[in-house]
Amino acid sequence: MLTILKQIFTWWNQQTFGTRIQILFSGKLVGSDKNGNKYYESKSGRRWVIYNGEVEASKIPNEWYSWMHYINNKIENEHNLKKYDWQKEHLPNQTGLKSSYHPKKYNNAKKNIKVGKANSLLLAFFFILITSNTFAETFEKSETIAELSVLDKVSSKNSNITVSIGEEFKFQNLIIKVLRCYNSKFDDDPEVTAYMQVTDKTMNNNDKVFVFNDWTFASSPSIRPFDHPVYDVWLKKCYS
């Protein structure tokens, strides 16, 4: 009874009463993650999550985050995707908890600030490596077309748009410009990356501040999240 009352009068406890009714009539359970969060999809394609406990967006693992943004990564069929040895388990935001990072814990740690011969050789090696990578990236040819998806959070409408590299594309209140777009050629599962700039015409000082100005990754958009109150933009693919 207490759970139902919380769902009627609050929004931060798992789900609202309206969401419970929606699940009853049109929600289909797609799967759940290790944190106990459950993921649903309606017949019209709308997707949402029911949190296990309090509503906290950082509880969503990376693979389910991409599914929520309509990027297929087999998580809806294989709920336990194989991970590499170097990948750590997803950890929600630890701010305010005992496990959060605090600089004072490491004040007593001794630091080695003397650069020895081995360190000098190591620095020289990394300098040569970075320099060679910089020249390689300079001569790497970018694709000419980038395909993006734009989600209107208010209407839950998802739109696919095609943007020419280096040219501005106007989508409602947004001005989107993709400067570079690459397909990796050496991975078994190729990654798509792009450098994207987005401005909002409704915001002040728009000529000085970008809504988004960074690299974005098709398989892991949460690495560089697009933070906007109305729209969500993510990269799908690029080609020439």
ZICOR-V32168 format. One record per backbone hydrogen bond with DSSP energy under -0.5 kcal/mol. NH is the residue of the N-H (numbers start at 1). CO is the residue of the C=O. If there is no record, write none. Layout:
# ZICOR-V32168
nh | co
NH | CO
NH | CO
This chain:
# ZICOR-V32168
nh | co
5 | 1
6 | 2
7 | 3
8 | 4
9 | 5
10 | 6
14 | 12
14 | 53
15 | 13
17 | 7
20 | 16
21 | 17
22 | 18
23 | 19
24 | 20
25 | 21
26 | 22
27 | 22
27 | 23
28 | 41
30 | 39
31 | 39
33 | 37
36 | 33
38 | 50
39 | 31
40 | 48
41 | 28
42 | 46
45 | 42
48 | 40
50 | 38
51 | 14
51 | 49
53 | 51
55 | 12
56 | 54
59 | 56
60 | 57
61 | 59
65 | 61
66 | 62
67 | 63
68 | 64
69 | 65
70 | 67
71 | 66
72 | 70
77 | 74
78 | 74
79 | 77
87 | 84
97 | 94
100 | 97
105 | 102
106 | 103
107 | 104
109 | 106
113 | 111
115 | 113
116 | 114
120 | 116
121 | 117
122 | 118
123 | 119
124 | 120
125 | 121
126 | 122
127 | 123
128 | 124
129 | 125
130 | 126
131 | 127
132 | 128
133 | 129
134 | 130
135 | 131
136 | 132
137 | 133
138 | 134
139 | 135
140 | 136
143 | 181
145 | 239
146 | 163
147 | 237
148 | 146
148 | 161
149 | 234
150 | 159
151 | 232
152 | 150
152 | 157
153 | 151
153 | 230
156 | 152
157 | 152
159 | 150
161 | 148
163 | 146
165 | 144
166 | 178
167 | 164
169 | 176
171 | 169
171 | 174
174 | 171
175 | 199
176 | 169
176 | 174
177 | 197
178 | 167
179 | 177
179 | 195
180 | 195
182 | 193
184 | 191
190 | 188
193 | 182
193 | 191
194 | 216
195 | 180
196 | 194
196 | 214
197 | 177
198 | 212
199 | 175
201 | 173
201 | 199
203 | 200
206 | 203
208 | 205
209 | 205
211 | 198
212 | 198
214 | 196
216 | 194
218 | 192
223 | 220
224 | 221
225 | 222
227 | 225
228 | 226
232 | 151
234 | 149
236 | 147
237 | 147
239 | 145
